[in-house]
Each structure stands twice: as structure tokens, then as C-alpha cells.
Amino acid sequence: MPTDASTTYADLSLTMSETGVGRPVLVLHGGGGPATVTGLAQHLSRTAHTITPVHPGWDGTPRPAWLTGIDDLARVYLRTLRERELRDVLVVGSSLGGWIAAEMAAHDSAGTISGLVLIDAVGVEVDAEPIVDFFALDARGIAEHSWHDSDRYYLDPADLASEELARRQSNMATMRALAGDPYMHDPGLLPRLSRIQVPTLLLWGESDRIVTPAYGAAYAEAFADGRLEIIPEAGHLPHIEQPDAAYALIEAHLDRTT
């Protein structure tokens, strides 16, 4: 059964859900919040010890004033893994979570991380493939850029309960604070990726219009051991639109990197 844990990190209370046994797998959600990776974490927990934090500031969790960027968050998670003496960790990150995962690996001098899975990740600047300005899109635009089947996943804000609408707006404000300037990337990250030696799988939805498959190809090429897999009929969250295909690729990478 899943259990929730709250780990204190100085003045930061870090809330995590943990379930399963086996190799540790850290699952990092994107801007949409922890619900976007719940199914993925549950699936992986059948054969692994999955750890799924809620990023500080998302879903009403507190964010200390000093936590102002993705690099700060990456260092928090990396230090948390080390303090818990976890080794051979596979880090799986979706969208913004993929950026966090890449930053963690770039700072991992102790060899805590042994593999990465980046799912339609942001975090680097590719001149020919700019990241779409997510903050400038309305709800319909977000759906059309994010999903292969936008009609299926579009939610009219007018149909949302006030509590859910407030949660989404708060999450968006936190994402803007941590990743809005420079917009959705670390200018120095791309050249540092070549120093990351762990096997890195990049999963990309073929229909993603937030960050295109061409952006994903440039991202994968920058790693010392990066591999890109395109998932048809999927957008920015292929593990939701095409879970069977995404899970199979992640499981194979989990086995490869153990």
C-alpha cells in the first residue's frame, strides 16, 4: 500500500508518496502537478520502490523564499537521496520534472543516479525549436499543444470546481516563479549534458507541440549516452495518452540500467 511521508529539509517540508519495493525510482511530475504521474508511479511500484514528491509550491505545499529556481530544487532532491543513502537510483521526470532530473544528474558527483528517463522534458534551449510560451496559452490552446487527442482531454475552466481552478492557478504561479525567467530552460545546461555518463532515455510524444520531437532529438544528442524514442498518437504526456507503449520502454530502460 502507498504511504505518504514528509521529510524535513532545513526550513523545507518535502512531501513524498512512497510505495513498492526494489530498486529506488524517483518520479518527478511536471507543471500539471503530481496527478500527472500518479498512474506511472503506481505502475512502476509493482517492481520498484517508487518515490514521488510533490514539488514545493504545488498543490498547496509550502515553498521557502530561498527556493527560486529549478537548480535549487534539483539540489534538494539529490541531497535527499544521499541523506537516505539510496543508490542505483533511476530518475524519471515528465516535462518540468525531466528538467529537474537532468539538473540532478549534472550535479551528481557521488554516483547516486544510475539512469534517467526524460519524458517530453523542457530545460534546454534549442535555437531552431523554441519552447512554446505555455503561459500565453488559454485552456483550449494548452490542450491543442499538449495532447494528440485534444478534444478528449480538454477541460473548460468554467466546468471546474472553484477549488480545482484555484489549485491549477496556484500551480501555474509557482511554475512561473521557478521557471519563468529565463523561460523554461537553464542557459548553461545543454553543454553540461555531455558530462552525464548514465544511460538516458528520452521519451517523446509524436504530437507534442510544446516541445517538438525535433527539440527532443537535440536534447538526446547532447547526452553522452542518450537515446530518443518517439511514441505515436501521443502529445506532451505520452505516459497518459499511450501508457502501454511508455511503460514498456521505461521498464526496458529500468532493466538495462540496473
ZIRA-V513450 format. One record per pair of residues at least 24 apart in sequence whose ideal C-beta (glycine too) atoms are under 8 Angstrom apart, sorted by the first residue. I is the first residue (numbers start at 1). J is the second residue. If there is no record, write none. Layout:
i->I j->J
i->I j->J
This chain:
i->2 j->42
i->2 j->45
i->7 j->80
i->9 j->76
i->9 j->79
i->9 j->80
i->10 j->64
i->11 j->64
i->12 j->56
i->12 j->62
i->12 j->63
i->12 j->64
i->12 j->67
i->12 j->76
i->13 j->61
i->13 j->62
i->14 j->53
i->14 j->56
i->14 j->76
i->14 j->80
i->15 j->53
i->15 j->54
i->15 j->61
i->16 j->51
i->16 j->52
i->16 j->53
i->16 j->54
i->17 j->41
i->17 j->51
i->17 j->52
i->17 j->53
i->18 j->49
i->18 j->50
i->18 j->51
i->18 j->52
i->19 j->45
i->19 j->49
i->19 j->50
i->20 j->44
i->20 j->45
i->20 j->46
i->20 j->47
i->20 j->48
i->20 j->49
i->20 j->50
i->21 j->48
i->21 j->49
i->22 j->47
i->22 j->48
i->22 j->49
i->23 j->48
i->23 j->49
i->23 j->88
i->23 j->89
i->23 j->90
i->23 j->254
i->23 j->258
i->24 j->48
i->24 j->49
i->24 j->51
i->24 j->81
i->24 j->86
i->24 j->87
i->24 j->88
i->24 j->89
i->24 j->90
i->25 j->49
i->25 j->50
i->25 j->51
i->25 j->89
i->25 j->90
i->25 j->91
i->25 j->92
i->25 j->254
i->26 j->51
i->26 j->52
i->26 j->53
i->26 j->77
i->26 j->81
i->26 j->89
i->26 j->90
i->26 j->91
i->26 j->92
i->26 j->101
i->27 j->51
i->27 j->52
i->27 j->92
i->27 j->93
i->27 j->97
i->28 j->53
i->28 j->55
i->28 j->77
i->28 j->91
i->28 j->92
i->28 j->93
i->28 j->94
i->28 j->96
i->28 j->97
i->28 j->98
i->28 j->100
i->28 j->101
i->29 j->54
i->29 j->55
i->29 j->58
i->29 j->94
i->29 j->96
i->29 j->97
i->30 j->93
i->30 j->94
i->30 j->95
i->30 j->96
i->30 j->97
i->30 j->98
i->30 j->237
i->31 j->95
i->31 j->96
i->31 j->134
i->31 j->171
i->31 j->172
i->31 j->175
i->31 j->179
i->32 j->95
i->32 j->171
i->32 j->237
i->33 j->58
i->33 j->59
i->33 j->167
i->33 j->168
i->33 j->171
i->34 j->58
i->34 j->59
i->36 j->94
i->36 j->95
i->36 j->237
i->36 j->240
i->37 j->92
i->37 j->94
i->37 j->97
i->37 j->239
i->39 j->239
i->39 j->240
i->39 j->243
i->40 j->92
i->40 j->94
i->40 j->239
i->40 j->243
i->40 j->246
i->40 j->247
i->40 j->250
i->43 j->243
i->43 j->247
i->44 j->92
i->44 j->250
i->44 j->254
i->47 j->251
i->47 j->254
i->48 j->90
i->48 j->254
i->53 j->77
i->55 j->96
i->55 j->97
i->55 j->100
i->55 j->174
i->56 j->174
i->57 j->170
i->57 j->171
i->57 j->174
i->57 j->177
i->57 j->178
i->58 j->170
i->58 j->171
i->58 j->174
i->59 j->167
i->59 j->171
i->60 j->167
i->60 j->170
i->63 j->174
i->63 j->177
i->67 j->178
i->68 j->177
i->68 j->178
i->69 j->178
i->69 j->179
i->70 j->96
i->70 j->99
i->70 j->100
i->70 j->103
i->70 j->123
i->70 j->178
i->70 j->179
i->70 j->186
i->71 j->103
i->71 j->186
i->73 j->100
i->73 j->103
i->73 j->178
i->74 j->100
i->74 j->101
i->74 j->103
i->74 j->104
i->74 j->106
i->74 j->107
i->75 j->107
i->77 j->104
i->78 j->104
i->78 j->107
i->78 j->108
i->78 j->112
i->78 j->113
i->81 j->112
i->81 j->113
i->82 j->110
i->82 j->112
i->86 j->112
i->87 j->111
i->87 j->112
i->87 j->114
i->88 j->114
i->88 j->258
i->89 j->113
i->89 j->114
i->90 j->114
i->90 j->115
i->90 j->116
i->90 j->117
i->90 j->253
i->90 j->254
i->90 j->257
i->91 j->115
i->91 j->116
i->91 j->117
i->92 j->116
i->92 j->117
i->92 j->119
i->92 j->250
i->93 j->117
i->93 j->118
i->93 j->119
i->93 j->121
i->94 j->119
i->94 j->120
i->94 j->121
i->94 j->237
i->94 j->239
i->95 j->119
i->95 j->120
i->95 j->121
i->95 j->122
i->95 j->210
i->95 j->236
i->95 j->237
i->96 j->121
i->96 j->122
i->96 j->123
i->96 j->175
i->96 j->179
i->96 j->184
i->97 j->121
i->98 j->122
i->98 j->123
i->99 j->123
i->99 j->179
i->99 j->184
i->99 j->185
i->99 j->186
i->99 j->189
i->102 j->189
i->102 j->193
i->102 j->196
i->103 j->186
i->103 j->189
i->105 j->196
i->105 j->198
i->105 j->200
i->106 j->189
i->106 j->192
i->106 j->193
i->106 j->195
i->106 j->196
i->113 j->198
i->114 j->198
i->114 j->257
i->114 j->258
i->115 j->198
i->115 j->199
i->115 j->200
i->115 j->201
i->115 j->253
i->115 j->254
i->115 j->256
i->115 j->257
i->116 j->196
i->116 j->198
i->116 j->199
i->116 j->200
i->116 j->201
i->117 j->200
i->117 j->201
i->117 j->202
i->117 j->203
i->117 j->250
i->117 j->253
i->118 j->200
i->118 j->201
i->118 j->202
i->118 j->203
i->118 j->219
i->119 j->202
i->119 j->203
i->119 j->204
i->119 j->237
i->119 j->238
i->119 j->239
i->119 j->246
i->120 j->203
i->120 j->204
i->120 j->205
i->120 j->208
i->120 j->210
i->120 j->211
i->120 j->216
i->120 j->235
i->120 j->236
i->120 j->237
i->120 j->238
i->121 j->202
i->121 j->211
i->121 j->216
i->121 j->219
i->122 j->179
i->122 j->184
i->122 j->185
i->122 j->210
i->122 j->211
i->123 j->184
i->123 j->185
i->123 j->186
i->123 j->189
i->123 j->219
i->124 j->185
i->124 j->186
i->124 j->189
i->124 j->190
i->124 j->193
i->124 j->218
i->124 j->219
i->124 j->222
i->125 j->182
i->125 j->185
i->125 j->187
i->125 j->190
i->126 j->190
i->126 j->214
i->126 j->215
i->126 j->218
i->126 j->219
i->128 j->214
i->128 j->218
i->129 j->211
i->129 j->212
i->129 j->214
i->129 j->215
i->129 j->218
i->131 j->183
i->131 j->184
i->131 j->185
i->131 j->210
i->131 j->211
i->131 j->215
i->132 j->209
i->132 j->210
i->132 j->211
i->133 j->183
i->134 j->184
i->134 j->210
i->135 j->172
i->135 j->176
i->135 j->180
i->144 j->209
i->145 j->208
i->145 j->209
i->145 j->210
i->145 j->235
i->145 j->236
i->146 j->208
i->146 j->209
i->146 j->210
i->146 j->235
i->146 j->236
i->146 j->237
i->147 j->207
i->147 j->235
i->147 j->236
i->147 j->237
i->147 j->241
i->148 j->205
i->148 j->206
i->148 j->207
i->148 j->233
i->148 j->234
i->148 j->235
i->148 j->241
i->149 j->233
i->149 j->241
i->150 j->235
i->153 j->241
i->190 j->222
i->191 j->222
i->193 j->219
i->193 j->222
i->193 j->223
i->193 j->224
i->193 j->226
i->194 j->222
i->194 j->223
i->194 j->224
i->195 j->224
i->196 j->223
i->196 j->224
i->196 j->225
i->197 j->224
i->197 j->225
i->198 j->225
i->198 j->257
i->199 j->225
i->199 j->227
i->199 j->253
i->199 j->256
i->199 j->257
i->200 j->225
i->200 j->226
i->200 j->227
i->201 j->226
i->201 j->227
i->201 j->229
i->201 j->249
i->201 j->250
i->201 j->253
i->202 j->226
i->202 j->227
i->202 j->228
i->202 j->229
i->203 j->229
i->203 j->231
i->203 j->238
i->203 j->239
i->203 j->246
i->203 j->249
i->203 j->250
i->204 j->228
i->204 j->229
i->204 j->230
i->204 j->231
i->204 j->238
i->205 j->230
i->205 j->231
i->205 j->234
i->205 j->235
i->205 j->236
i->205 j->237
i->205 j->238
i->205 j->241
i->205 j->242
i->206 j->230
i->206 j->231
i->206 j->232
i->206 j->233
i->206 j->234
i->207 j->233
i->207 j->234
i->207 j->235
i->208 j->234
i->208 j->235
i->208 j->236
i->209 j->235
i->209 j->236
i->210 j->235
i->210 j->236
i->211 j->236
